[in-house]
Amino acid sequence: MHKLNNDDIADIAINAVNEMVSNGLIKNCTDTDDTDEFDVQDIIRETIAKILAERNPHLINLDDDDIKNLIE
């Protein structure tokens, strides 16, 4: 079974933010200096990593340094 790594979790966050932009919940910041989309992506990524590490650590790659940084 594939354990989720930082890239996998980032893909989930990006897809979630893209859906929020499509639904008008977050403004589209493409080609702007606005970082709202990236800020929300980071929050989602960190939240997913922390919840998985706490509740289902067998699902994520705890040896991934980026994951370690997110959950500390």
RAKA-V339649 format. One record per helix or strand of 3 or more residues. SS is the DSSP state (A for helix, B for strand). FROM is the first residue (numbers start at 1). TO is the last residue. If there is no record, write none. Layout:
BEGIN
ss	from	to
SS	FROM	TO
SS	FROM	TO
END
This chain:
BEGIN
ss	from	to
A	6	22
A	36	55
A	57	59
A	65	71
END
